């Protein structure tokens, strides 16, 4: 809190007048950054591109943005935090999952994706790409040139293939 106060040019007491604790401040930071990332994924989901491309683009973009700001992404996804911060992380992970549920429903309806439980599949996709980023984003993990892009592409490819419909049959309903 003292470092934040110095950076803002205010007293530590003034910071505490806005935030009762470091946890409350961190929860607000997580919410602010998560809203921004959610908006990016929502914009991709609304793209008129073919559904498999939308799914892959959403995963690839999330991962790419994480690698461009590794320290922040590590803090947002994996850095140990208290319950207040973890609750905000979980809230946004669920909201991101809802966007992926919409993408999956669209893909089932257009025959791109096989019929599946969209809630479970979206949770698996979001949980999978976030967990797969933990190691490479960690502060002590060296990333070779081009490796971040390769990881992002591999995660996108994995997600698209996990739900692909080899028969290209359509499902009229999506829960």
C-alpha positions as CSV (number, residue, x, y, z in Angstrom):
1,X,0.0,0.0,0.0
2,X,2.9,2.3,0.8
3,X,4.4,1.8,-2.7
4,X,1.0,2.5,-4.3
5,X,0.6,5.6,-2.2
6,X,4.1,6.9,-3.3
7,X,3.3,6.2,-7.0
8,X,0.0,8.0,-6.7
9,X,1.5,10.9,-4.8
10,X,-0.7,10.5,-1.8
11,X,-0.3,9.3,1.8
12,X,-0.8,5.6,2.7
13,X,-3.7,6.8,4.9
14,X,-5.4,8.3,1.9
15,X,-5.2,4.9,0.1
16,X,-6.9,3.3,3.0
17,X,-9.7,5.9,2.8
18,X,-10.5,4.4,-0.6
19,X,-9.7,0.8,0.1
20,X,-10.1,-0.8,3.6
21,X,-7.4,-3.4,2.8
22,X,-4.8,-4.5,0.3
23,X,-7.2,-7.4,-0.6
24,X,-10.0,-4.9,-1.5
25,X,-7.6,-3.0,-3.7
26,X,-6.4,-6.1,-5.4
27,X,-9.9,-7.3,-5.9
28,X,-10.8,-4.1,-7.7
29,X,-7.6,-4.3,-9.8
30,X,-8.6,-7.9,-10.8
31,X,-12.1,-6.8,-11.6
32,X,-10.9,-3.8,-13.7
33,X,-8.4,-5.9,-15.8
34,X,-10.9,-8.8,-16.1
35,X,-13.6,-6.5,-17.5
36,X,-11.2,-5.4,-20.1
37,X,-10.2,-9.0,-21.1
38,X,-13.9,-10.0,-21.0
39,X,-14.8,-7.2,-23.4
40,X,-12.1,-8.4,-25.9
41,X,-13.4,-12.0,-25.8
42,X,-17.0,-10.8,-26.2
43,X,-16.0,-8.7,-29.2
44,X,-14.4,-11.8,-30.8
45,X,-17.5,-13.9,-30.0
46,X,-19.7,-11.4,-31.8
47,X,-17.5,-11.6,-34.9
48,X,-19.2,-13.0,-38.0
49,X,-16.3,-15.4,-38.7
50,X,-16.9,-19.1,-38.9
51,X,-17.6,-20.5,-35.4
52,X,-14.4,-22.7,-35.2
53,X,-12.4,-19.6,-36.1
54,X,-14.2,-17.5,-33.5
55,X,-13.4,-20.2,-30.8
56,X,-9.8,-20.4,-31.8
57,X,-9.4,-16.6,-32.1
58,X,-10.9,-16.1,-28.6
59,X,-8.4,-18.6,-27.0
60,X,-5.4,-17.4,-29.1
61,X,-6.2,-13.8,-28.3
62,X,-6.6,-14.4,-24.6
63,X,-3.3,-16.3,-24.4
64,X,-1.4,-13.8,-26.6
65,X,-2.6,-10.9,-24.5
66,X,-1.5,-12.8,-21.4
67,X,2.0,-13.3,-22.8
68,X,2.3,-9.6,-23.8
69,X,1.9,-8.7,-20.1
70,X,3.2,-11.8,-18.3
71,X,3.5,-10.3,-14.8
72,X,0.0,-8.9,-14.8
73,X,-1.5,-12.1,-16.3
74,X,0.4,-14.2,-13.7
75,X,-1.2,-12.1,-11.0
76,X,-4.6,-12.3,-12.6
77,X,-4.6,-16.1,-13.1
78,X,-2.2,-17.8,-10.7
79,X,-0.5,-15.7,-8.1
80,X,-1.5,-16.8,-4.6
81,X,-4.1,-14.5,-3.2
82,X,-6.7,-14.3,-0.4
83,X,-10.3,-15.3,-0.6
84,X,-11.6,-11.9,-1.7
85,X,-9.4,-11.8,-4.7
86,X,-10.0,-15.4,-5.6
87,X,-13.8,-14.8,-5.5
88,X,-13.4,-12.0,-8.1
89,X,-11.2,-14.3,-10.2
90,X,-13.8,-17.0,-10.1
91,X,-16.6,-14.5,-10.9
92,X,-14.8,-13.4,-14.1
93,X,-13.7,-17.0,-15.0
94,X,-17.4,-17.8,-14.9
95,X,-18.3,-14.8,-17.1
96,X,-15.7,-15.8,-19.6
97,X,-17.1,-19.3,-19.5
98,X,-20.5,-17.9,-20.4
99,X,-19.1,-16.2,-23.5
100,X,-17.6,-19.6,-24.5
101,X,-20.9,-21.3,-23.9
102,X,-22.4,-18.9,-26.4
103,X,-19.7,-19.7,-29.0
104,X,-20.3,-23.4,-28.4
105,X,-24.1,-23.1,-28.8
106,X,-23.5,-21.2,-32.1
107,X,-21.2,-24.0,-33.3
108,X,-23.6,-26.7,-32.3
109,X,-26.4,-25.0,-34.1
110,X,-24.4,-24.4,-37.3
111,X,-23.0,-28.0,-37.2
112,X,-19.4,-26.9,-36.6
113,X,-19.3,-28.5,-33.2
114,X,-20.6,-31.8,-32.0
115,X,-23.5,-31.9,-29.6
116,X,-22.2,-31.6,-26.1
117,X,-22.9,-30.2,-22.6
118,X,-21.9,-26.6,-23.4
119,X,-21.6,-25.6,-19.7
120,X,-19.1,-28.4,-19.0
121,X,-17.3,-27.9,-22.3
122,X,-16.9,-24.2,-21.8
123,X,-15.6,-24.7,-18.3
124,X,-13.1,-27.2,-19.6
125,X,-11.9,-24.9,-22.3
126,X,-11.5,-21.9,-20.1
127,X,-10.0,-23.9,-17.2
128,X,-7.8,-25.7,-19.7
129,X,-6.3,-22.7,-21.4
130,X,-5.9,-20.8,-18.1
131,X,-4.2,-23.7,-16.4
132,X,-2.0,-24.3,-19.4
133,X,-0.8,-20.6,-19.1
134,X,0.2,-20.9,-15.5
135,X,3.6,-22.5,-16.0
136,X,4.7,-20.4,-19.0
137,X,3.5,-17.2,-17.3
138,X,5.3,-17.8,-14.0
139,X,7.9,-15.2,-13.2
140,X,10.8,-17.7,-13.3
141,X,9.8,-19.4,-16.6
142,X,12.0,-18.4,-19.6
143,X,10.1,-18.1,-22.9
144,X,12.1,-18.6,-26.0
145,X,11.4,-16.3,-29.0
146,X,8.3,-17.4,-30.7
147,X,7.3,-19.8,-28.0
148,X,4.4,-17.6,-26.6
149,X,2.8,-17.5,-30.1
150,X,3.3,-21.3,-30.5
151,X,1.6,-21.9,-27.1
152,X,-1.3,-19.6,-27.9
153,X,-1.8,-21.4,-31.3
154,X,-1.6,-24.8,-29.7
155,X,-4.2,-23.9,-27.1
156,X,-6.5,-22.5,-29.8
157,X,-6.0,-25.6,-31.9
158,X,-6.7,-27.9,-29.0
159,X,-9.9,-26.1,-28.1
160,X,-11.2,-26.2,-31.6
161,X,-10.4,-29.8,-32.1
162,X,-11.9,-30.8,-28.7
163,X,-15.4,-29.7,-29.8
164,X,-15.2,-30.3,-33.6
165,X,-18.0,-32.1,-35.3
166,X,-16.5,-34.7,-37.7
167,X,-20.0,-35.5,-39.0
168,X,-21.1,-31.9,-39.4
169,X,-24.6,-32.7,-38.1
170,X,-26.6,-29.9,-36.7
171,X,-28.2,-29.8,-33.3
172,X,-31.3,-27.7,-33.1
173,X,-31.3,-27.2,-29.3
174,X,-28.7,-25.8,-27.0
175,X,-29.4,-25.5,-23.3
